């Protein structure tokens, strides 16, 4: 078999594997490249895998933008803040502009922070400094900014009055 024939077979195999992965969930281009390289170590990254990924992107079967939107939507629905979402996306090598755009369109993180605080705190009226710090750390671990946490405490105090 000719070299071109082997390359064509490799491309088809890599393409089918990538499409199988994309059928399950959205993947970033970097994620797909890593998974394909790990699954098929004999395939040339430049000649086979990158070309397959470029073709999938051209056909709009793989989209980093779609991946980021789905990722941000899912994580924010689970109560995570923008800092944690951004940190989770960092290893996936997403363009910063895509991340900023998706976070801006994700909804109101202030309201999400307030909701998480109310769920954690319940209907407590007299709150000690120690409890406030504990809840603040909880919200920080969830990935909310200091300003969002302050805003949530202010809104909670207004609701109690």
N, C-alpha and C positions, 0 to 999 in steps of 0.2 A: 504494500500500500504506500502511496506517496506521502510526503510530509504534509502536503496540503489536505489530503484526505484524513489524516490523523488529527490535524488541527480542527477540521470541520466537525469530526466526531466529538472531539473534546468540547468544542463550542456548544454543540447540541446537548451534550450531557450536562455541562455547567449551566446552560440556559434552563433546562428542565428542572434541575436542582434549585436554582434561584426562584423559578416560578412556583415550585412547591412551597418554598419558604414564604414567598409573598402571598400565597393563597391562605396561609394560616394567619398572618398578621403583617402589617407594614414594617419594613426594615429600612434603616438608613443605608446609604450606599456603602459606607465604611463597614457597617455590620455585615452586609452581604459579602463584601470582598473578603473579610476575615473568615467568615464561615466557609465560603467556597475554597479559599486557599487551604484551610485546615482539612476540609473534606477531600479535596483533590490536590495533594501536595505535588503530584507529578505534572500538573498543568502549569504553564507559564502564566504568571500573574499579568504581565504586560500584554502578551499575545492573545491569551484566551479570556481570562477573567475580566480584565478591564474592558475589553471589547464587548463582552456579553453584557456587562453592566451599562455601558454606554448605549447599547442597543435597547435595553430594557427602559432606560431613561427616555430615549427618543420616542419610544412607543408608549410612554407614560404608564408603564407597568410598575416602575419603581420611581418614587418621588420623595425626596427628602422633605419637601414642604408638607406633603400629606402625612408623612411619618411624624414630623414634629407636631402638627396639629392634633393628630390622634393621641400622641404621647401626652401632650399638655392637657388635652381634654380629659383623658383618663386619670392622670395624676391629680389634677385639680378636683375632679369629682370625688376622689378618695381623701380629700382634705389636705393636700400638700400645697405649700406655698411656692412662690416663684423661685426662691433661692434653692430649695431642695430640687425642684424640677430642673433648673439650670445645671445643678451639680450632677444630676443623674444623666443629663444629656451630654455633658462634657466629654466623657470617654467615647461617645458615638460620633465625635468629630463633625458636629453640625455647624453650619455657618452661623455666626453670631447674629447676622441680620434676620435670618429665618427664626431664630430663637426669640429675639426681641419682638418680632412681629406676632408670633404665636402667643407669647405671654401677654402682649397688649390686647389681643383679640380674645383672650381666654375668659374674660369676665372680670368681676369685681373681687379682687383678692382681699380687700378690706372686709367685705361682707362674709367671705369665706372664713377669714380669721375670726371674726365676731361669732360666727356660727360654731366654729371649733371651740372657742372659749366658753360659750354658753353650754355647749354639750359637756365640756370638762367640769365647769364650775357649778352647773345646775342653777338653782335659784337662791344662791347664798347672798345674803345682804351685807352682813358684817364680815369683811374679809381682812385677815391679818396680812401684814407685809410679807410674812413667810409664805403664805398661800399665793399671794400675787406673784412672788418670785418663782414659785414652783410652776404656776400656770404659764408664766412668761417663758421659762425654760422649755416647757412643753411645746409652746407655739414656735419657739426658735428651732427646736428639733424638727418641727413640721415644715420649716423652711420659710416662715414669714419674716418680713423685715421688721426692724425695731419700730419704725413708724407705723406699720400696720398693726403691730401689737399694742402700741400706745393708743391708737385710734380705737381698737376693739375694747380696751379697758374704759376709755372715755364713753363710748357708746353704751357699754354695759352699765356704767354708773348712771347715765341718763335714763336708761330703761328702768332702773331700780327706783328712781325718784317718782 
